[in-house]
Amino acid sequence: MKKIIWIIFSIIFLSAFPAVAGSMYVWTDEQGNKHITEYPPDKPGKIEKKETFQEMTPRERERYDAEQKRNQQNFEFQERSRRQKNEQQGDIERSREAQAEREAAYKKERIERAKNELKSLEVSREQYIYEQNNAREEYYRLFWKKRLQETENEIEKNKQILRSQ
């Protein structure tokens, strides 16, 4: 963000001042320091580069200003596009996060239901075993009761036979 502000500031600052006619010299001194000045060095053999600038005509200035304006508009458009793209990506990311949260909640709910079903099955199993044990006990009780009755009937028959003789 600081870079963008710096670029905008630089464009505005540089476009506020017209180009001035003159020359720029790039030269290196004896200590190896590089200098950029509007005047030549004392010793002419040290110049590395000389740039000459001319003042712009009004028409060139208009073209330059129009180009700067187009560049600024292009930059602003690209910046808006980038922000919109970031917002869309943020929306997509938030949507994905919300979907992940919904899925996690659904999985948690399914786990709770499965736990409850398991508890219910365990209770049902215990109840089934209890009922089976009771049924088995009742079966044996009735079985032995019947056997006892049959045995008592046989004893009674045998007693009657013995009395009749």
ZADO-1210 file (C-alpha; in nm, 4 decimals, padded with zeros to 6 digits):
<atoms>
<atom x="00.0000" y="00.0000" z="00.0000" code="MET" pos="1"/>
<atom x="00.2886" y="00.2368" z="00.0788" code="LYS" pos="2"/>
<atom x="00.4384" y="00.1583" z="-00.2607" code="LYS" pos="3"/>
<atom x="00.1141" y="00.2559" z="-00.4359" code="ILE" pos="4"/>
<atom x="00.0909" y="00.5825" z="-00.2431" code="ILE" pos="5"/>
<atom x="00.4548" y="00.6574" z="-00.3267" code="TRP" pos="6"/>
<atom x="00.3957" y="00.5906" z="-00.6978" code="ILE" pos="7"/>
<atom x="00.0851" y="00.8136" z="-00.7057" code="ILE" pos="8"/>
<atom x="00.2672" y="01.0890" z="-00.5173" code="PHE" pos="9"/>
<atom x="00.5641" y="01.0652" z="-00.7554" code="SER" pos="10"/>
<atom x="00.3426" y="01.0865" z="-01.0638" code="ILE" pos="11"/>
<atom x="00.1565" y="01.3886" z="-00.9289" code="ILE" pos="12"/>
<atom x="00.4764" y="01.5579" z="-00.8136" code="PHE" pos="13"/>
<atom x="00.6622" y="01.5016" z="-01.1391" code="LEU" pos="14"/>
<atom x="00.3692" y="01.6051" z="-01.3566" code="SER" pos="15"/>
<atom x="00.3303" y="01.9312" z="-01.1621" code="ALA" pos="16"/>
<atom x="00.6640" y="02.0674" z="-01.2846" code="PHE" pos="17"/>
<atom x="00.7331" y="02.1259" z="-01.6518" code="PRO" pos="18"/>
<atom x="01.0474" y="01.9816" z="-01.8019" code="ALA" pos="19"/>
<atom x="01.3338" y="02.2314" z="-01.7994" code="VAL" pos="20"/>
<atom x="01.5940" y="02.2652" z="-02.0712" code="ALA" pos="21"/>
<atom x="01.9400" y="02.1737" z="-01.9567" code="GLY" pos="22"/>
<atom x="02.1992" y="01.9017" z="-01.9246" code="SER" pos="23"/>
<atom x="02.2670" y="01.6389" z="-01.6625" code="MET" pos="24"/>
<atom x="02.6133" y="01.4962" z="-01.6084" code="TYR" pos="25"/>
<atom x="02.7021" y="01.1622" z="-01.4535" code="VAL" pos="26"/>
<atom x="03.0646" y="01.1408" z="-01.3382" code="TRP" pos="27"/>
<atom x="03.2908" y="00.9654" z="-01.0873" code="THR" pos="28"/>
<atom x="03.5440" y="01.1442" z="-00.8663" code="ASP" pos="29"/>
<atom x="03.8905" y="01.0223" z="-00.7578" code="GLU" pos="30"/>
<atom x="03.7477" y="00.8395" z="-00.4522" code="GLN" pos="31"/>
<atom x="03.5084" y="00.6397" z="-00.6750" code="GLY" pos="32"/>
<atom x="03.1930" y="00.8313" z="-00.5716" code="ASN" pos="33"/>
<atom x="02.9327" y="00.8710" z="-00.8437" code="LYS" pos="34"/>
<atom x="02.7810" y="01.2193" z="-00.8948" code="HIS" pos="35"/>
<atom x="02.4806" y="01.3387" z="-01.0927" code="ILE" pos="36"/>
<atom x="02.4896" y="01.7157" z="-01.1442" code="THR" pos="37"/>
<atom x="02.3694" y="01.9915" z="-01.3740" code="GLU" pos="38"/>
<atom x="02.7254" y="02.1141" z="-01.4222" code="TYR" pos="39"/>
<atom x="03.0280" y="01.9318" z="-01.5632" code="PRO" pos="40"/>
<atom x="03.3088" y="01.8148" z="-01.3354" code="PRO" pos="41"/>
<atom x="03.6287" y="02.0191" z="-01.2935" code="ASP" pos="42"/>
<atom x="03.8257" y="01.7602" z="-01.4907" code="LYS" pos="43"/>
<atom x="03.6425" y="01.6932" z="-01.8183" code="PRO" pos="44"/>
<atom x="03.7802" y="01.3416" z="-01.8700" code="GLY" pos="45"/>
<atom x="03.5665" y="01.1928" z="-01.5901" code="LYS" pos="46"/>
<atom x="03.2197" y="01.2267" z="-01.7506" code="ILE" pos="47"/>
<atom x="03.0431" y="00.8928" z="-01.7930" code="GLU" pos="48"/>
<atom x="02.7179" y="01.0167" z="-01.9401" code="LYS" pos="49"/>
<atom x="02.5667" y="01.3463" z="-02.0503" code="LYS" pos="50"/>
<atom x="02.1929" y="01.3880" z="-02.0984" code="GLU" pos="51"/>
<atom x="02.0436" y="01.6957" z="-02.2577" code="THR" pos="52"/>
<atom x="01.6884" y="01.7979" z="-02.1912" code="PHE" pos="53"/>
<atom x="01.4869" y="02.0484" z="-02.3854" code="GLN" pos="54"/>
<atom x="01.1882" y="02.2432" z="-02.2682" code="GLU" pos="55"/>
<atom x="00.8610" y="02.1032" z="-02.3987" code="MET" pos="56"/>
<atom x="00.6489" y="02.2900" z="-02.6479" code="THR" pos="57"/>
<atom x="00.2849" y="02.3472" z="-02.5455" code="PRO" pos="58"/>
<atom x="00.1734" y="02.0704" z="-02.7812" code="ARG" pos="59"/>
<atom x="00.4319" y="01.8260" z="-02.6396" code="GLU" pos="60"/>
<atom x="00.3232" y="01.9294" z="-02.2920" code="ARG" pos="61"/>
<atom x="-00.0418" y="01.8532" z="-02.3809" code="GLU" pos="62"/>
<atom x="00.0581" y="01.5108" z="-02.5143" code="ARG" pos="63"/>
<atom x="00.2717" y="01.4462" z="-02.2090" code="TYR" pos="64"/>
<atom x="-00.0126" y="01.5498" z="-01.9760" code="ASP" pos="65"/>
<atom x="-00.2615" y="01.3353" z="-02.1706" code="ALA" pos="66"/>
<atom x="-00.0250" y="01.0377" z="-02.1495" code="GLU" pos="67"/>
<atom x="00.0239" y="01.0960" z="-01.7769" code="GLN" pos="68"/>
<atom x="-00.3535" y="01.1136" z="-01.7330" code="LYS" pos="69"/>
<atom x="-00.3986" y="00.7882" z="-01.9280" code="ARG" pos="70"/>
<atom x="-00.1254" y="00.6249" z="-01.7213" code="ASN" pos="71"/>
<atom x="-00.2919" y="00.7463" z="-01.4020" code="GLN" pos="72"/>
<atom x="-00.6331" y="00.6203" z="-01.5181" code="GLN" pos="73"/>
<atom x="-00.4798" y="00.2888" z="-01.6207" code="ASN" pos="74"/>
<atom x="-00.3086" y="00.2615" z="-01.2838" code="PHE" pos="75"/>
<atom x="-00.6334" y="00.3422" z="-01.1000" code="GLU" pos="76"/>
<atom x="-00.8229" y="00.0892" z="-01.3126" code="PHE" pos="77"/>
<atom x="-00.5650" y="-00.1789" z="-01.2406" code="GLN" pos="78"/>
<atom x="-00.5760" y="-00.0909" z="-00.8710" code="GLU" pos="79"/>
<atom x="-00.9582" y="-00.1139" z="-00.8659" code="ARG" pos="80"/>
<atom x="-00.9406" y="-00.4443" z="-01.0536" code="SER" pos="81"/>
<atom x="-00.6854" y="-00.5773" z="-00.8082" code="ARG" pos="82"/>
<atom x="-00.8989" y="-00.4697" z="-00.5111" code="ARG" pos="83"/>
<atom x="-01.2105" y="-00.6272" z="-00.6657" code="GLN" pos="84"/>
<atom x="-01.0197" y="-00.9477" z="-00.7333" code="LYS" pos="85"/>
<atom x="-00.8926" y="-00.9508" z="-00.3738" code="ASN" pos="86"/>
<atom x="-01.2469" y="-00.8896" z="-00.2484" code="GLU" pos="87"/>
<atom x="-01.3785" y="-01.1717" z="-00.4663" code="GLN" pos="88"/>
<atom x="-01.1038" y="-01.4007" z="-00.3436" code="GLN" pos="89"/>
<atom x="-01.1905" y="-01.2959" z="00.0111" code="GLY" pos="90"/>
<atom x="-01.5584" y="-01.3714" z="-00.0578" code="ASP" pos="91"/>
<atom x="-01.4635" y="-01.7099" z="-00.2015" code="ILE" pos="92"/>
<atom x="-01.2398" y="-01.7799" z="00.0976" code="GLU" pos="93"/>
<atom x="-01.5154" y="-01.6768" z="00.3409" code="ARG" pos="94"/>
<atom x="-01.7600" y="-01.8946" z="00.1475" code="SER" pos="95"/>
<atom x="-01.5206" y="-02.1905" z="00.1699" code="ARG" pos="96"/>
<atom x="-01.4725" y="-02.1300" z="00.5420" code="GLU" pos="97"/>
<atom x="-01.8501" y="-02.1146" z="00.5949" code="ALA" pos="98"/>
<atom x="-01.8925" y="-02.4373" z="00.3951" code="GLN" pos="99"/>
<atom x="-01.6210" y="-02.6044" z="00.6027" code="ALA" pos="100"/>
<atom x="-01.7938" y="-02.4898" z="00.9225" code="GLU" pos="101"/>
<atom x="-02.1289" y="-02.6257" z="00.7991" code="ARG" pos="102"/>
<atom x="-01.9655" y="-02.9575" z="00.7095" code="GLU" pos="103"/>
<atom x="-01.7958" y="-02.9748" z="01.0496" code="ALA" pos="104"/>
<atom x="-02.1276" y="-02.9029" z="01.2239" code="ALA" pos="105"/>
<atom x="-02.2998" y="-03.1698" z="01.0122" code="TYR" pos="106"/>
<atom x="-02.0282" y="-03.4250" z="01.0933" code="LYS" pos="107"/>
<atom x="-02.0511" y="-03.3378" z="01.4625" code="LYS" pos="108"/>
<atom x="-02.4296" y="-03.3835" z="01.4503" code="GLU" pos="109"/>
<atom x="-02.3891" y="-03.7223" z="01.2770" code="ARG" pos="110"/>
<atom x="-02.1371" y="-03.8314" z="01.5395" code="ILE" pos="111"/>
<atom x="-02.3800" y="-03.7325" z="01.8170" code="GLU" pos="112"/>
<atom x="-02.6620" y="-03.9229" z="01.6457" code="ARG" pos="113"/>
<atom x="-02.4394" y="-04.2281" z="01.6061" code="ALA" pos="114"/>
<atom x="-02.3419" y="-04.2120" z="01.9741" code="LYS" pos="115"/>
<atom x="-02.7080" y="-04.1885" z="02.0750" code="ASN" pos="116"/>
<atom x="-02.7969" y="-04.4814" z="01.8487" code="GLU" pos="117"/>
<atom x="-02.5135" y="-04.6836" z="01.9959" code="LEU" pos="118"/>
<atom x="-02.6361" y="-04.6107" z="02.3491" code="LYS" pos="119"/>
<atom x="-02.9875" y="-04.7067" z="02.2425" code="SER" pos="120"/>
<atom x="-02.8606" y="-05.0293" z="02.0890" code="LEU" pos="121"/>
<atom x="-02.6606" y="-05.1103" z="02.3993" code="GLU" pos="122"/>
<atom x="-02.9710" y="-05.0552" z="02.6138" code="VAL" pos="123"/>
<atom x="-03.1771" y="-05.2617" z="02.3700" code="SER" pos="124"/>
<atom x="-02.9137" y="-05.5361" z="02.3746" code="ARG" pos="125"/>
<atom x="-02.9084" y="-05.5426" z="02.7528" code="GLU" pos="126"/>
<atom x="-03.2872" y="-05.5470" z="02.7577" code="GLN" pos="127"/>
<atom x="-03.2905" y="-05.8253" z="02.4974" code="TYR" pos="128"/>
<atom x="-03.0433" y="-06.0310" z="02.6981" code="ILE" pos="129"/>
<atom x="-03.2478" y="-05.9700" z="03.0118" code="TYR" pos="130"/>
<atom x="-03.5682" y="-06.0735" z="02.8346" code="GLU" pos="131"/>
<atom x="-03.3990" y="-06.3777" z="02.6854" code="GLN" pos="132"/>
<atom x="-03.2723" y="-06.4817" z="03.0265" code="ASN" pos="133"/>
<atom x="-03.6175" y="-06.4287" z="03.1728" code="ASN" pos="134"/>
<atom x="-03.7778" y="-06.6203" z="02.8864" code="ALA" pos="135"/>
<atom x="-03.5267" y="-06.9024" z="02.9280" code="ARG" pos="136"/>
<atom x="-03.5900" y="-06.9112" z="03.3029" code="GLU" pos="137"/>
<atom x="-03.9649" y="-06.9092" z="03.2415" code="GLU" pos="138"/>
<atom x="-03.9277" y="-07.1867" z="02.9852" code="TYR" pos="139"/>
<atom x="-03.7270" y="-07.4018" z="03.2269" code="TYR" pos="140"/>
<atom x="-03.9633" y="-07.3215" z="03.5115" code="ARG" pos="141"/>
<atom x="-04.2627" y="-07.4240" z="03.2997" code="LEU" pos="142"/>
<atom x="-04.0731" y="-07.7273" z="03.1647" code="PHE" pos="143"/>
<atom x="-03.9868" y="-07.8512" z="03.5121" code="TRP" pos="144"/>
<atom x="-04.3302" y="-07.7641" z="03.6414" code="LYS" pos="145"/>
<atom x="-04.4806" y="-07.9788" z="03.3644" code="LYS" pos="146"/>
<atom x="-04.2335" y="-08.2595" z="03.4347" code="ARG" pos="147"/>
<atom x="-04.3153" y="-08.2355" z="03.8007" code="LEU" pos="148"/>
<atom x="-04.6873" y="-08.2513" z="03.7220" code="GLN" pos="149"/>
<atom x="-04.6345" y="-08.5519" z="03.4963" code="GLU" pos="150"/>
<atom x="-04.4267" y="-08.7212" z="03.7622" code="THR" pos="151"/>
<atom x="-04.6910" y="-08.6497" z="04.0265" code="GLU" pos="152"/>
<atom x="-04.9580" y="-08.7862" z="03.7896" code="ASN" pos="153"/>
<atom x="-04.7571" y="-09.1053" z="03.7376" code="GLU" pos="154"/>
<atom x="-04.7069" y="-09.1415" z="04.1097" code="ILE" pos="155"/>
<atom x="-05.0803" y="-09.0926" z="04.1635" code="GLU" pos="156"/>
<atom x="-05.1575" y="-09.3554" z="03.8945" code="LYS" pos="157"/>
<atom x="-04.9106" y="-09.5934" z="04.0505" code="ASN" pos="158"/>
<atom x="-05.0705" y="-09.5371" z="04.3917" code="LYS" pos="159"/>
<atom x="-05.4151" y="-09.6107" z="04.2503" code="GLN" pos="160"/>
<atom x="-05.2857" y="-09.9235" z="04.0844" code="ILE" pos="161"/>
<atom x="-05.1302" y="-10.0340" z="04.4062" code="LEU" pos="162"/>
<atom x="-05.4510" y="-09.9692" z="04.6017" code="ARG" pos="163"/>
<atom x="-05.6575" y="-10.1540" z="04.3519" code="SER" pos="164"/>
<atom x="-05.4490" y="-10.4681" z="04.3874" code="GLN" pos="165"/>
</atoms>
